């Protein structure tokens, strides 16, 4: 594919001028460097695996309305590299399905035709704030969420008609309108209206069904994460008849995949909405040996009487807090599988695990976000 026309300004794809194999080599070396720095190199390192899709793999985008130059025409897209106040229109982005670009361009044209202005970060005046587009990789369902302030009326019916008139490849299953009058530059929901269809899309991961609502967290590159999760679970000797803890479980994808074979799988996650979604999805999948608890991992583990046989952790970018890490190590389980989206904090946590009597046995890196700086990794720790 040709270099993206937004490359000079967007700053999202720092590696796209490099051959894909070269990108992967660089990322693999970076993981090795960070692990070696902390003496946490696995006894067996399996290199790095690429993404099944190198383009069009992102299933969610959160775009912002603004302008590129002060008092210039309205734009809709991403923050300009190194310029917090400037927004550039990214209607030819290569990381997303082409339908995302169609929806973005049509939305911007619609708002310009209606004379709607964007919400100014400093004056807190204006209507248009964000556009969020989400897609089911295996279901080809598209969910569009327009985010505005409540300062000026927005023509909901005309917007739905505008989207329905587009030559989309995917099925438009829902159009939502979120009202956000908060002053923070983030997508918050004061009120949500379903303008058309439903407020979620369906996805299938590893044969399990998931309902993904407008605001719930979900894996960004579904095809790549299926490979990563399958390999992570395969590192465990056997989960048959065992109790497994899945900590920082998000919407419970891995918890449910483990529950298919384990005696019991318990997921812990701090985001309450994700836990509600996980419970609903487990019910949908007919899994009765799955339990989800909302709360901070350290605090939840303090109150749990159950003892796990195996622990899986999939923490956010900041890694696992030392207090929670100590609590996890204290269980003394034979195997811990660590899934990481930040090799730097992974290396710090592994250093602590070694001091706690664990060996860093097997490791592998995954390039789930081609052309960007992000790297995932999976590590098996054994007591």
C-alpha positions as CSV (number, residue, x, y, z in Angstrom):
1,X,0.0,0.0,0.0
2,X,1.1,3.6,-0.6
3,X,2.2,5.8,2.3
4,X,-0.9,7.2,3.9
5,X,-1.6,10.8,2.8
6,X,-2.1,11.8,6.5
7,X,1.3,10.5,7.5
8,X,3.1,13.8,7.9
9,X,0.5,15.2,10.3
10,X,-1.3,12.4,12.1
11,X,1.6,10.7,13.9
12,X,-0.3,7.5,14.6
13,X,1.7,5.2,12.3
14,X,5.3,5.9,13.0
15,X,6.6,2.8,11.2
16,X,4.6,2.8,8.0
17,X,7.5,3.8,5.8
18,X,9.3,0.6,6.7
19,X,8.8,-2.8,5.2
20,X,6.5,-4.9,7.5
21,X,9.1,-7.5,8.3
22,X,11.5,-4.7,9.3
23,X,8.8,-3.2,11.6
24,X,8.4,-6.6,13.3
25,X,12.2,-7.0,13.7
26,X,12.4,-3.6,15.4
27,X,9.6,-4.4,17.8
28,X,10.9,-7.8,18.6
29,X,14.3,-6.4,19.4
30,X,12.7,-3.7,21.6
31,X,10.9,-6.4,23.7
32,X,14.2,-8.3,24.1
33,X,16.0,-5.1,25.1
34,X,13.5,-4.2,27.8
35,X,13.4,-7.7,29.2
36,X,17.2,-8.1,29.2
37,X,17.5,-4.7,31.1
38,X,15.6,-6.3,34.0
39,X,17.2,-9.8,33.7
40,X,13.7,-11.0,32.8
41,X,14.5,-12.7,29.5
42,X,12.5,-15.9,29.1
43,X,14.4,-19.2,29.0
44,X,12.6,-19.8,25.6
45,X,11.8,-16.7,23.5
46,X,9.6,-17.5,20.5
47,X,10.2,-14.2,18.6
48,X,7.4,-12.0,17.3
49,X,4.3,-12.9,15.4
50,X,2.7,-10.5,12.9
51,X,-0.9,-9.4,12.6
52,X,-3.2,-11.4,10.2
53,X,-4.3,-8.0,8.8
54,X,-1.7,-5.2,8.3
55,X,-4.3,-2.7,7.2
56,X,-8.0,-2.1,8.1
57,X,-7.6,-4.0,11.4
58,X,-8.9,-1.4,13.8
59,X,-12.5,-2.0,14.9
60,X,-13.0,1.3,16.8
61,X,-12.2,4.9,16.1
62,X,-12.9,7.9,18.2
63,X,-12.7,11.1,16.1
64,X,-12.7,14.7,17.3
65,X,-14.3,17.8,15.7
66,X,-12.1,20.9,15.6
67,X,-10.0,22.9,13.2
68,X,-6.5,22.5,11.9
69,X,-5.7,26.3,11.9
70,X,-7.3,28.8,14.3
71,X,-10.7,30.0,12.8
72,X,-10.1,27.7,9.8
73,X,-12.8,25.3,8.3
74,X,-14.1,22.6,10.6
75,X,-12.2,19.3,10.6
76,X,-13.0,15.9,12.0
77,X,-10.4,13.3,12.8
78,X,-7.3,13.0,15.0
79,X,-5.0,15.4,16.9
80,X,-2.2,16.7,14.8
81,X,1.2,15.4,15.8
82,X,2.6,17.5,18.6
83,X,-0.3,20.1,18.4
84,X,-3.0,19.5,21.0
85,X,-5.4,22.2,19.7
86,X,-5.2,21.2,16.0
87,X,-7.4,18.4,14.5
88,X,-6.8,17.0,11.0
89,X,-9.4,15.2,8.9
90,X,-8.3,11.6,8.4
91,X,-10.8,10.4,5.8
92,X,-8.2,8.2,4.0
93,X,-6.8,6.3,7.1
94,X,-5.5,2.9,6.2
95,X,-5.8,1.3,9.6
96,X,-9.6,1.2,9.4
97,X,-12.3,-0.4,7.3
98,X,-13.1,1.9,4.3
99,X,-16.6,2.3,5.8
100,X,-15.1,4.3,8.7
101,X,-13.7,6.8,6.2
102,X,-17.0,7.1,4.3
103,X,-18.9,7.7,7.6
104,X,-16.3,10.3,8.7
105,X,-16.5,12.3,5.4
106,X,-20.3,12.1,5.2
107,X,-20.6,13.3,8.9
108,X,-18.3,16.3,8.3
109,X,-20.1,17.3,5.1
110,X,-23.5,16.9,6.8
111,X,-22.4,19.2,9.8
112,X,-20.9,21.8,7.4
113,X,-24.1,21.8,5.3
114,X,-26.2,22.3,8.5
115,X,-23.9,25.1,9.7
116,X,-23.0,23.3,12.9
117,X,-19.9,24.5,14.7
118,X,-17.5,22.5,16.8
119,X,-17.2,22.6,20.6
120,X,-14.3,24.8,21.5
121,X,-12.0,23.4,24.3
122,X,-11.3,26.9,25.8
123,X,-14.7,28.7,25.5
124,X,-16.8,25.5,26.0
125,X,-19.2,26.8,23.3
126,X,-20.3,24.9,20.2
127,X,-22.2,21.7,19.3
128,X,-20.1,19.0,17.6
129,X,-17.7,17.1,19.8
130,X,-16.9,13.5,18.6
131,X,-17.8,10.7,16.2
132,X,-17.2,7.2,17.4
133,X,-17.4,4.3,14.9
134,X,-17.2,0.6,15.9
135,X,-17.4,-2.6,13.8
136,X,-17.8,-6.3,14.4
137,X,-14.9,-8.1,12.6
138,X,-16.7,-11.4,12.2
139,X,-20.2,-10.0,12.0
140,X,-19.7,-7.0,9.7
141,X,-22.0,-4.9,12.0
142,X,-21.4,-1.1,12.2
143,X,-22.3,1.1,15.1
144,X,-22.1,4.9,14.8
145,X,-22.2,7.3,17.7
146,X,-22.4,11.1,17.3
147,X,-21.4,13.1,20.3
148,X,-22.6,16.7,20.8
149,X,-23.2,19.2,23.5
150,X,-26.8,20.1,24.2
151,X,-26.3,23.8,23.4
152,X,-27.9,23.7,19.9
153,X,-30.5,21.2,18.5
154,X,-29.0,18.5,16.2
155,X,-31.1,17.2,13.3
156,X,-31.1,13.5,14.3
157,X,-33.5,12.3,11.6
158,X,-31.6,13.9,8.8
159,X,-28.3,12.5,10.1
160,X,-29.7,8.9,10.2
161,X,-31.0,9.4,6.6
162,X,-27.5,10.7,5.6
163,X,-25.8,7.5,6.9
164,X,-28.5,5.2,5.5
165,X,-27.8,6.7,2.1
166,X,-24.1,5.7,2.1
167,X,-22.8,2.7,0.0
168,X,-21.6,0.8,3.0
169,X,-20.1,-2.7,2.8
170,X,-21.0,-3.5,6.4
171,X,-24.5,-3.5,8.0
172,X,-25.4,-0.3,9.9
173,X,-27.0,-1.8,13.0
174,X,-27.2,1.3,15.2
175,X,-27.0,5.1,15.1
176,X,-26.6,6.7,18.5
177,X,-26.6,10.3,19.8
178,X,-24.6,11.0,23.0
179,X,-25.0,14.3,24.8
180,X,-21.9,15.4,26.6
181,X,-21.8,18.8,28.4
182,X,-18.7,18.0,30.5
183,X,-15.7,20.4,30.0
184,X,-13.1,17.6,29.8
185,X,-11.8,16.7,26.4
186,X,-13.1,13.1,26.6
187,X,-16.1,11.2,25.4
188,X,-18.4,11.2,28.4
189,X,-22.1,10.3,28.4
190,X,-24.7,12.6,30.1
191,X,-27.5,11.1,28.0
192,X,-27.7,8.5,25.2
193,X,-30.4,8.3,22.6
194,X,-30.8,5.4,20.1
195,X,-31.7,7.2,16.8
196,X,-31.9,4.0,14.8
197,X,-31.4,0.2,15.5
198,X,-29.7,-0.8,18.7
199,X,-27.0,0.4,21.1
200,X,-24.5,-2.4,20.6
201,X,-23.0,-4.6,17.9
202,X,-22.2,-8.3,18.0
203,X,-18.8,-9.9,17.8
204,X,-17.5,-13.5,17.9
205,X,-14.1,-14.3,19.4
206,X,-12.8,-17.9,19.7
207,X,-16.3,-19.2,19.0
208,X,-17.9,-17.2,21.8
209,X,-20.5,-14.5,21.3
210,X,-20.0,-10.9,22.6
211,X,-22.4,-8.0,22.7
212,X,-20.2,-4.8,22.5
213,X,-22.1,-1.7,23.8
214,X,-21.4,1.9,22.8
215,X,-18.8,2.6,25.5
216,X,-17.5,-0.8,26.6
217,X,-13.8,-1.6,26.1
218,X,-13.1,-4.3,23.5
219,X,-10.0,-5.6,21.8
220,X,-9.1,-3.5,18.9
221,X,-7.7,-6.0,16.5
222,X,-9.9,-9.1,16.8
223,X,-8.1,-11.4,14.4
224,X,-4.8,-10.8,16.0
225,X,-6.1,-11.1,19.6
226,X,-7.7,-14.5,18.8
227,X,-4.2,-15.8,17.9
228,X,-2.7,-14.2,21.0
229,X,-5.3,-15.6,23.4
230,X,-5.2,-19.0,21.9
231,X,-1.5,-19.2,22.4
232,X,-1.7,-17.7,25.9
233,X,-4.2,-20.4,27.0
234,X,-2.1,-23.1,25.3
235,X,0.8,-22.3,27.6
236,X,-1.2,-23.6,30.6
237,X,-0.5,-27.3,31.3
238,X,-4.2,-28.0,31.7
239,X,-7.1,-26.2,33.1
240,X,-9.4,-29.2,33.3
241,X,-11.0,-29.4,36.8
242,X,-9.1,-26.3,37.9
243,X,-10.0,-22.9,39.4
244,X,-8.6,-20.1,37.2
245,X,-8.4,-16.4,38.1
246,X,-8.4,-14.0,35.2
247,X,-7.3,-10.6,36.6
248,X,-7.9,-7.3,34.8
249,X,-10.3,-9.3,32.6
250,X,-12.1,-6.5,30.7
251,X,-15.2,-7.8,29.1
252,X,-14.2,-11.4,30.1
253,X,-13.1,-12.8,26.7
254,X,-10.3,-14.9,28.2
255,X,-12.3,-15.8,31.3
256,X,-15.0,-17.3,29.1
257,X,-12.5,-19.1,26.9
258,X,-11.0,-20.7,30.1
259,X,-14.4,-21.5,31.5
260,X,-15.1,-23.8,28.5
261,X,-12.6,-26.2,30.1
262,X,-11.9,-25.2,33.7
263,X,-13.9,-26.1,36.7
264,X,-14.4,-22.4,37.5
265,X,-13.2,-19.2,36.0
266,X,-13.3,-16.0,38.1
267,X,-12.7,-12.6,36.3
268,X,-11.8,-9.4,38.2
269,X,-12.1,-6.0,36.5
270,X,-12.3,-2.4,37.9
271,X,-14.6,-1.0,35.2
272,X,-18.1,-1.8,36.3
273,X,-19.6,-1.5,32.8
274,X,-17.2,-4.1,31.5
275,X,-18.2,-6.5,34.3
276,X,-21.9,-6.1,33.5
277,X,-21.1,-6.8,29.9
278,X,-19.0,-9.8,30.8
279,X,-21.9,-11.2,32.9
280,X,-24.4,-10.7,30.1
281,X,-22.1,-12.3,27.6
282,X,-21.3,-15.3,29.8
283,X,-25.1,-15.9,30.2
284,X,-25.5,-15.5,26.4
285,X,-22.8,-18.2,25.9
286,X,-24.5,-20.5,28.5
287,X,-21.5,-20.5,30.8
288,X,-22.5,-21.1,34.4
289,X,-19.0,-21.7,35.9
290,X,-18.0,-18.1,35.1
291,X,-18.0,-15.4,37.8
292,X,-17.2,-11.8,37.5
293,X,-16.3,-9.3,40.3
294,X,-16.1,-5.5,39.8
295,X,-13.3,-3.8,41.8
296,X,-9.6,-3.1,42.2
297,X,-7.7,-6.3,41.9
298,X,-5.7,-5.9,45.1
299,X,-8.9,-5.2,47.2
300,X,-10.9,-8.0,45.6
301,X,-8.1,-10.5,46.2
302,X,-8.1,-9.4,49.9
303,X,-11.7,-10.5,50.3
304,X,-11.7,-13.7,48.2
305,X,-11.6,-17.0,50.1
306,X,-11.1,-19.1,46.9
307,X,-7.6,-20.3,46.0
308,X,-6.7,-20.4,42.3
309,X,-4.8,-23.2,40.6
310,X,-3.8,-21.0,37.7
311,X,-3.7,-17.2,37.3
312,X,-3.9,-15.2,34.1
313,X,-3.3,-11.4,34.2
314,X,-3.9,-8.9,31.4
315,X,-3.3,-5.5,33.0
316,X,-3.6,-2.0,31.5
317,X,-0.5,-0.1,30.2
318,X,0.6,0.9,33.7
319,X,1.2,-2.8,34.5
320,X,0.4,-4.4,37.9
321,X,0.8,-2.3,41.1
322,X,3.5,-3.8,43.3
323,X,1.0,-4.5,46.2
324,X,-1.3,-6.4,43.8
325,X,1.7,-8.2,42.3
326,X,2.8,-9.4,45.7
327,X,-0.7,-10.6,46.5
328,X,-0.7,-12.6,43.2
329,X,2.7,-14.1,43.9
330,X,1.7,-15.1,47.4
331,X,-0.8,-17.6,46.1
332,X,2.2,-19.6,44.9
333,X,0.3,-21.1,41.9
334,X,2.4,-23.3,39.6
335,X,1.7,-21.2,36.5
336,X,1.0,-17.5,35.9
337,X,0.3,-16.4,32.3
338,X,1.0,-12.6,31.9
339,X,-0.5,-10.9,28.8
340,X,1.0,-7.4,28.3
341,X,0.3,-4.4,26.2
342,X,3.4,-2.6,27.5
343,X,6.7,-4.4,27.5
344,X,8.3,-1.8,29.8
345,X,5.9,-2.4,32.7
346,X,5.9,-6.1,31.9
347,X,9.7,-6.2,32.5
348,X,9.3,-4.4,35.8
349,X,6.6,-6.9,37.0
350,X,8.7,-9.9,35.8
351,X,11.7,-8.6,37.8
352,X,9.4,-8.7,40.9
353,X,8.1,-12.2,40.0
354,X,11.7,-13.6,39.8
355,X,12.4,-12.3,43.3
356,X,9.2,-14.0,44.4
357,X,10.5,-17.4,43.3
358,X,9.2,-17.6,39.7
359,X,11.0,-18.5,36.5
360,X,10.4,-16.6,33.3
361,X,9.8,-19.7,31.2
362,X,8.4,-18.9,27.8
363,X,7.8,-15.6,26.0
364,X,6.5,-14.3,22.7
365,X,5.8,-10.9,21.3
366,X,2.8,-10.1,19.0
367,X,2.5,-7.2,16.6
368,X,-1.3,-6.5,17.0
369,X,-1.0,-2.9,15.9
370,X,1.0,-2.8,12.6
371,X,2.7,0.6,11.6
372,X,2.2,1.9,15.2
373,X,4.6,1.8,18.2
374,X,2.4,-0.6,20.3
375,X,3.6,-4.1,21.1
376,X,1.9,-7.0,22.9
377,X,3.6,-9.9,24.7
378,X,2.7,-13.1,26.4
379,X,4.8,-14.7,29.2
380,X,4.6,-17.9,31.1
381,X,5.9,-17.8,34.7
382,X,6.4,-21.1,36.6
383,X,7.0,-21.5,40.3
